[in-house]
Amino acid sequence: MCYSTIFLRLHIERSLITAAIAENKMVDRLANSEANARRIGMVESCFGAAGQPLTIPGRVLIGEGVLTKLCRKKPKARQFFLFNDILVYGNIVIQKKKYNKQHIIPLENVTIDSIEDDGELRNGWLIKTPTKSFAVYAATATEKSEWMNHINKCVTDLLSKSGKVPSNEHAAVWVPDSEANICMRCQKVKFTPVSRRHHCRKCGFVVCGPCSDKRFLLPSQSSKPVRVCSFCYDLLSTGQLTATLPNRSEFYRGSLQSPRNLSDEDDDDDSSD
């Protein structure tokens, strides 16, 4: 079997995944290959001096592709690279040539949940980590399935080798600004250029200033206390939070503005609010 058949490349523009991840022994073989080193070097060069080095012993570039990331302001195309131990993504400056704002996510901290299709947002899933969680969308159902399967396989292999257990703590997925015209907590304050939107770092809801004037230390997200809504603050203070917050993948299936569903700038880039 030739190397090009083994090596997975995820090309969104071609509307299909062209190969499958090889068995672990084949991944180990690729880790020491010149072709793998060259491909990783190309990714490093695309991010330039501002990006972190990606070449380490044993690391294999499994695949790459463009996914639509649901950002705070609007959905945006982002270039993703799947390695056998990390997930890397960045803003597209020049396709296949230059990317910036590199983000590196250790796969051993990742869990993923499928999202049901909703209007124009289709073929999506949540990428959840203790520090940051967000939704991404593929161009087709096949691509979504391939991405999720390969990510899950990499995570499973990592945890199996390390003996660690999957993380059960995840940062909230932020509700996009466009999904909330009024405060999602008090249901009274209407957002305007003067009355700004803020995000609770614990539940991800879009809330007004008076409903988010508290700070609470969330060690997995920051070394300093971060903005949380009054509802989450009360639950955090009394240790009741986990039992009462909605499941984020369920929450994405309903209307984000409907009261019955309630009981850092631009993308990565998210504003401090």
C-alpha positions in Angstrom: 0.0 0.0 0.0 1.5 3.3 -1.0 2.0 6.2 1.5 -0.4 8.5 -0.3 -3.2 5.9 0.3 -2.3 5.6 4.0 -2.0 9.3 4.7 -5.4 10.9 5.4 -6.2 14.3 3.9 -9.5 15.9 4.6 -10.4 18.1 1.7 -13.7 19.9 2.3 -13.7 21.3 -1.2 -13.7 17.8 -2.7 -16.7 16.8 -0.6 -15.3 13.5 0.7 -12.5 12.0 2.8 -10.0 10.3 0.5 -8.5 7.8 3.0 -8.9 6.2 6.4 -6.6 6.3 9.4 -4.2 3.3 9.3 -3.7 0.9 12.1 -1.6 1.9 15.0 1.5 0.1 13.7 1.2 2.0 10.5 0.9 5.3 12.3 4.0 4.4 14.2 5.8 3.8 10.9 4.6 7.1 9.5 6.0 8.9 12.6 9.5 8.3 11.4 9.0 8.9 7.7 10.4 11.7 5.8 7.1 12.4 4.1 5.4 13.0 7.5 8.2 15.2 8.7 7.9 17.2 5.5 4.2 17.6 5.8 4.4 18.8 9.4 7.1 21.2 8.4 4.8 22.7 5.8 2.1 23.2 8.4 4.7 25.0 10.6 5.8 27.2 7.8 2.2 28.2 7.0 1.8 29.5 10.5 5.1 31.3 10.4 7.2 32.5 13.3 4.1 33.3 15.4 3.1 29.7 15.5 4.3 27.0 17.9 6.7 24.3 16.7 4.8 21.1 15.9 7.5 18.6 15.1 8.1 16.2 18.0 9.1 12.5 18.1 6.1 10.3 17.4 3.8 12.9 16.1 1.9 12.1 12.9 -0.2 14.5 10.8 -3.3 12.4 10.2 -5.4 14.9 8.1 -6.4 18.4 7.4 -9.3 20.4 6.1 -11.5 23.4 6.3 -14.4 23.4 8.8 -16.8 26.1 9.6 -16.4 27.2 13.3 -19.3 28.8 15.0 -17.8 32.0 16.4 -19.3 34.6 18.6 -20.2 37.0 15.8 -20.9 34.6 13.0 -19.8 31.2 11.5 -16.3 31.4 10.0 -14.1 29.1 7.9 -11.0 27.8 9.8 -8.2 25.5 8.8 -8.0 22.4 11.0 -5.1 19.9 11.2 -5.6 16.6 13.0 -2.5 15.0 14.5 -2.4 11.8 16.5 -2.1 13.7 19.7 -3.3 17.3 19.1 -5.8 19.2 17.1 -4.6 22.5 15.5 -6.6 25.2 13.9 -6.1 28.7 12.7 -7.5 31.6 10.6 -7.1 31.3 6.9 -5.1 34.2 5.4 -4.1 32.5 2.1 -5.5 29.0 1.6 -2.7 26.3 1.8 -0.1 29.0 2.2 -0.6 31.2 5.2 -2.6 30.9 8.5 -2.5 32.9 11.7 -3.9 32.8 15.3 -2.8 29.2 15.8 -4.6 27.2 18.5 -3.4 23.8 19.8 -5.8 21.5 21.6 -4.4 18.3 23.3 -6.6 15.5 22.1 -6.5 13.6 25.4 -8.6 16.4 26.9 -11.2 16.4 24.0 -14.7 14.9 23.9 -17.0 15.4 21.0 -20.8 15.4 20.7 -22.9 15.4 17.6 -25.3 18.4 16.9 -28.6 17.9 15.1 -29.0 19.9 11.9 -30.7 23.3 12.3 -31.5 25.3 9.2 -28.3 26.3 7.3 -26.1 24.9 10.1 -25.7 21.3 9.2 -23.3 18.4 9.8 -22.0 19.8 13.0 -20.5 18.6 16.3 -19.2 20.1 19.5 -15.5 20.0 20.4 -15.3 20.2 24.2 -12.2 20.7 26.4 -11.7 22.0 29.9 -10.5 25.4 28.6 -12.6 26.0 25.6 -15.5 24.4 23.8 -17.1 25.3 20.4 -19.2 24.0 17.5 -17.8 23.1 14.0 -19.6 22.1 10.8 -18.5 20.1 7.9 -19.7 20.4 4.3 -21.3 17.0 4.2 -22.6 14.3 6.5 -19.8 12.0 5.2 -17.1 14.5 6.2 -18.7 15.0 9.6 -18.7 11.2 10.2 -15.1 10.9 9.1 -13.9 13.8 11.2 -15.7 12.5 14.3 -14.5 8.9 13.8 -10.9 9.9 13.4 -10.9 12.3 16.3 -12.5 9.6 18.5 -10.0 7.0 17.4 -7.0 9.3 18.2 -8.4 10.2 21.6 -9.1 6.5 22.4 -5.6 5.5 21.4 -4.0 8.3 23.4 -6.0 7.4 26.6 -5.3 3.7 26.1 -1.5 4.3 25.9 -1.5 6.8 28.9 -3.9 4.9 31.1 -5.8 8.2 31.7 -9.6 8.5 31.9 -11.6 10.8 29.7 -12.0 14.4 31.0 -15.5 15.0 32.6 -15.0 18.8 32.8 -15.6 21.0 29.9 -15.9 24.7 29.2 -19.3 25.9 28.1 -20.0 26.5 24.4 -20.8 30.2 23.9 -24.2 31.0 22.5 -23.6 33.3 19.4 -24.5 36.9 19.9 -27.0 36.7 17.0 -29.0 34.1 18.9 -30.0 36.5 21.7 -31.7 39.8 21.3 -32.5 40.0 25.1 -30.7 38.8 28.2 -31.1 35.0 28.4 -31.3 35.2 32.2 -33.6 38.1 33.2 -35.5 38.0 29.9 -35.9 41.8 30.2 -32.9 43.7 29.1 -32.8 44.3 25.3 -29.3 44.5 23.8 -28.3 47.8 22.2 -25.0 49.5 21.4 -25.2 50.9 24.9 -26.5 47.8 26.7 -23.9 45.3 25.6 -23.9 41.5 25.4 -21.7 39.6 27.8 -21.0 35.8 28.1 -21.1 33.7 31.2 -18.0 31.6 31.2 -19.7 28.8 33.0 -23.0 28.3 31.0 -22.1 30.2 27.9 -25.4 32.2 27.9 -25.6 35.7 26.5 -26.5 38.0 29.4 -26.7 41.7 30.3 -24.3 43.6 32.6 -26.4 43.5 35.7 -27.0 39.7 35.3 -23.2 39.1 35.0 -21.6 41.4 37.5 -20.1 38.5 39.4 -16.7 36.9 39.1 -15.7 33.3 40.0 -12.5 31.4 39.8 -12.7 28.6 37.1 -9.1 27.2 37.3 -9.4 25.2 34.0 -10.2 28.5 32.1 -8.1 31.2 33.9 -5.9 31.8 36.8 -8.1 34.8 37.6 -11.8 35.0 38.5 -13.9 35.3 35.3 -17.3 36.7 34.4 -20.2 34.4 35.3 -24.0 35.1 35.4 -25.7 35.5 38.7 -27.5 32.2 38.3 -24.3 30.3 37.8 -22.6 32.3 40.6 -25.1 31.2 43.1 -24.8 27.6 42.1 -21.1 27.6 42.0 -21.0 29.2 45.5 -23.2 26.4 46.9 -21.8 23.5 44.8 -25.1 22.8 43.0 -24.1 23.8 39.5 -23.6 20.4 37.8 -27.0 19.1 38.5 -28.9 22.0 37.2 -27.2 23.3 34.0 -28.6 22.1 30.7 -26.7 19.7 28.4 -25.0 21.8 25.8 -25.6 19.5 22.9 -29.3 19.4 23.8 -29.4 23.1 24.2 -28.2 23.6 20.6 -31.1 21.7 19.3 -33.7 24.2 20.4 -34.5 27.8 20.0 -31.9 29.7 21.9 -34.2 32.6 22.5 -37.3 30.8 23.8 -37.9 31.1 27.5 -38.9 27.5 27.8 -35.4 26.4 26.8 -33.9 28.3 29.8 -34.6 26.7 33.4 -13.3 37.5 24.6 -13.3 39.4 20.0 -14.5 37.5 17.3 -14.0 33.8 17.4 -10.8 32.9 19.1 -10.4 36.1 19.4 -13.4 36.2 21.8 -13.4 39.4 23.7 -13.1 39.6 27.5 -16.8 40.0 27.7 
